[in-house]
Amino acid sequence: MATTSSDGPNLILGINTCFAVKRWPQPEAWARIVTEELGLDTVQLSLDLVPFGLNRDAIRRYAERVRTAADDFGISIHSVFTGLAAYSSPLLLSEDPFDRAAAFEWYQEMIAFTAAVGATGLGGHIGALSVSAAADPTLSKTLIATELDQMRRLAETAADAGLDHMQFENLAVTREYGHSIDEAHALETELAGTAVPWRLCLDLGHPSSLTPGTPSADPLSWLTEQWINTPVVQLQQSPVGADHHGPFTAAANASGTVDRDAVLGRLAGWTGDVHLFFEIIHSNEYPDGTVLDELRESVQFWRARLDRLTTV
């Protein structure tokens, strides 16, 4: 779903399929929900849905089913995104060189999966420093430099696979490089000119967990910045001091830090295609029917404002 104006961006509303993890993992199931329940046609595919491990036959079969379901339901798969499983790992910022090599290999495999499902980009969580590494300025600097080199190499793999971009995410912990506006700019600058561009995936809920009163703690500050490449935007509602990945229900909005109208006001100054993906993650024990109700309410909440923009 998109809204286009003659002097503004083309806003494309979609959803990250994290909502389906451990509930509707089969491609046919989540594809039906995306289109028939939510009325959306664009997704960011969560890797938490992909068969666990590196069994290439299982991954290939899942990719085939994803492409079939996407075709059957008229869904566009924009990108593939790391989920909670990968987020538990230090990945490319591990102090252990064998662990870093394994993470690099995993990313290479996921690039191949991304191409197989017909998506154009891959990314998300890239790496996290341990407490001890973050406390050692020399070690942390070395690890970040190594991470950047691996990201450059992954861009080459992505280009060879036919992808047109990679994504890095602003995260909610200071040990996750790229968590602040300054670090995100540094990443873009260091990675300028890679084989495919590295684009910021801007999670608007993550700033809520940063130090209050700083520019990086304000999601609107991120939207005001000038980025080398147009970011992908993730929508989730969180209160100050927490990263809830909550829905946009009336109750959540009352204490949330993401102001829909203010966000869309800032996005009005952007140009080109801007993808907005809900990244709403309910707890595993949350009632399944209520999950769907709150997803519908979230979509309707944003769509109501987007629909008004098309009539202005």
Salt bridges, closest charged atoms under 4 A:
GLU28 OE1 - ARG65 NH2 2.79
GLU36 OE1 - ARG32 NH1 3.52
GLU37 OE2 - ARG32 NH1 3.36
GLU37 OE1 - ARG296 NH2 2.60
ASP57 OD1 - ARG60 NH2 3.85
GLU64 OE2 - ARG60 NH1 3.13
GLU109 OE2 - ARG56 NH2 2.47
ASP164 OD1 - HIS165 ND1 2.78
GLU169 OE2 - HIS206 ND1 3.72
GLU183 OE1 - HIS179 ND1 2.93
GLU190 OE1 - ARG152 NH2 3.36
ASP203 OD2 - HIS206 NE2 3.21
ASP203 OD2 - HIS245 NE2 3.86
GLU225 OE1 - HIS185 NE2 2.73
ASP243 OD2 - HIS206 NE2 3.38
ASP243 OD1 - HIS245 NE2 3.42
ASP261 OD1 - ARG260 NE 2.82
ASP261 OD1 - ARG305 NE 3.76
GLU279 OE1 - HIS245 ND1 3.55
ASP288 OD1 - ARG23 NE 2.74
ASP293 OD1 - ARG296 NH1 2.77
GLU294 OE1 - HIS282 NE2 2.76
